[in-house]
């Protein structure tokens, strides 16, 4: 338990805390953790409710940001305090109809903290011998259970600074059984997706793309953090029966935490359908994960066939190509037609559409896709989906369609309050921070995302560029090179590596990498065996001339073309392409202020007027 203040005369003692606070048209009940306005309940997250309570308890005194940190989070909680606290304050203000510029309830003391400034009409404290109704007793019991749960969580976090990293590997089989790879990975996906929802503070469950990399590479290859726990399952034939055997191991010493065995007198197809629910129930019980241990009915509620289809859609999604994303969307749309309430299918569709928007170069098609993303995300929020994905998706739209950086940051911080162990959310937070110019913060968020999901390719490749923006060239080169271990043909990582080496002074190495990328390009560059050009500028000009026609047809983004023109030193053409990029609202142009390729343009008389068009 943290003590909030050193001055006893300005702090309300624990025993003097009221059970109910009344101000303006509002009433906050500590026991039930509910905020009401004129008797009507207002939705507020638990952390935001805690924040409001702390401010009310100490009104009208100032509560510093560090004191609020101590009150709302343990010192070892790994979420970014500043962003999370800002998000909580914004949630409280939105619930009260308050604003930072015109404060009626919560006043900001810049860089210091906050104080509750509205008049408290009244506060009530329960007396020891008051007779309570059963609903009141039930509310008190629920509140006690909630407090004990929070205390247990915080005590646990003291000994564990980050969620444990749990990996569910693809199911294996005897050679003669030959399980289809999609079914093998589908099982891992189903188990991972369900486990990830149960206790995000205790465990981080990595995605199927990472699972594939961990299955095919040494688990230490290029990872900043190895998994803490590994679930490995295998189906074997034994006489006339099939046997499912599973082991849960600790990576640090290989010790077995738990083992599981189930015999079947049925077909392989039936065994594969039953396997995910059995492994989930066993894992939940073995690790004492919060939530019901009886998840078989939850997994089966939509039907095994539909879950199999959704698992195959996730398999396509994680492949990272536009064509496979289309295949995933087709499957998910079919599932949603059959079952409009299939939560997992809707979440998968939202994720697939966000991923697809990165591949779409046609401006009008990208806008249509962003509109669809917003529509689905708003529908999921309206239906009270317990997920951070809608907030992540809306943050993506605000950033890359509307260029509303402040709202994008609000939304991604709201997502992180719901699922602080979600690598995708931290990766998205990194993009928002980079767009706002916080390059160091972007690197921190990307590093945290990678620790939570070591082989997350998008985060890994993006992190290379965030390091470039932060002028940490040696580190950027290492990260870019690491990305190419996992995805050898990643153009962004290749270009990032070349730029990082060039900026780090290793010009010859950079030139060779760039030249090989140009020679191996499928965009029309003639594959000659000529010598490597002697300068970076010559290579930039060659690449620009190769791409300039394709920029007019939308095959190459104007921003990408501008980068090569910039490296070629063609100022006016670079500015022209950047102007097109802004007109087309290409999302990479948000990073033009940070991108080292445009450094020489900053003295150009037209550069500042162009940049003024950015958010």
Secondary structure, 3 states (H helix, E strand, C coil): CCCCCCCHHHCCCHHHCCCEEEECCEEEECCCCEEEECCEEECCCHHHHHHHHHHHHCCCCCEEHHHHHHHHCCCCCCCCHHHHHHHHHHHHHHHHCCCCCCCCCEEEECCCEEEECCCEEEEECCCCCCCCCHHHHHHHHHHHHHHHHHHHHHHHHHCCCCCEEEEECCCEECCCCCCCHHHHHHHHHHHHHHHHCCCCCCEEECCHHHHHHHHHCCCCCCCCCCCCEEEEEEEEEECCEEEEEEEEEECCCCCEEEEEEEEECCCHHHHHHHHHHHHHHHHHHHHCCCCCCCCHHHHHCCCHHHHHHHHHHHHHHCCCCHHHHHHHHHHHHHHHHHCCCCHHHHHHHHHHHHHHHHHCCCHHHHHHHHHHHHHHHHHHHHCCCCCCHHHHHHHHHHHHHHCCHHHHHHHHHHHHHHCCCCHHHHHHHHHHHHHCCCHHHHHHHHHHHHHHCCCCHHHHHHHHHHHHHCCCHHHHHHHHHHHHHHCCCCHHHHHHHHHHHHHCCCHHHHHHHHHHHHHCCCCCCCCCCCCCCCCHHHHHHHHHHHHHHHHHCCCCCHHHHHHHHHHHCCHHHHHHHHHHHHHCCCHHHHHCCCCHHHHHHHHCCCHHHHHCCCC
